[in-house]
Amino acid sequence: MNYAFYIHLLAFSLFQALSAPAQHVTKAELLGQFDPSEHPDFVKIDAAYTTKSDIYMRREAYAAFELMYAAAAADGIHLKIISATRNFDYQKGIWERKWGRTRYMGWADFAKAKDILTYSSMPGSSRHHWGTDIDLNALSNDWFSTGEGKQIYDWLTENGPSFGFWQVYTPKDDGRLGYNEEKWHWSYLPLATSYLQTYNDSVQAVDIRRFRGAELADSLRIISDYVNGIER
Ligand SMILES: [Zn+2]
């Protein structure tokens, strides 16, 4: 921490005080049924922050990220967004690509889905639909355990929450259910906490549909164990 960090923190507090109430979110948005490039609450992520050419975040989460990025840079930490908002169609692409892997030949559908769910969400149940969650630097817990990766992880753990960003997929030794630990996945909780509430109030297993294996959403307890399987 340094002087610059406190300036950013002050700016962020001011920003929070002045910003409008948490942006409204609809059930369709939480299910990923929209195009972020055409949605007024979403902004394109500047090339300075990402390796991808056309990715988006919710405006408020992005403003907080920009402040966090600057504070990190002042401490010699270089954050890089490698994934942000993914809508239903994008997540369906990820899911069905994995579903069709040759190594799953002969597997029962339930076991196959369970295995994919180690790290990947069913379409309609991903926090990446919400525009509040980002993947940073590398999709590897090992990478964040040594060297530059560890420096970045330690910085995020200490400072991320000051900017609203938290690791939600923590180690599972505390009995947390759902996805395995993801040291790269950071969630902007000032929005995402209320989005989870809205999700729980409006979405049911029958709403998770239209992709291969979707009929298993209920028996796999997707909403109770995966969507809600987070550290809060
Ligand atoms: Zn992620």
Residues whose N, C-alpha, C, O or C-beta is under 5 A from the ligand:
A	BS01	ZN	I134 D135 H185
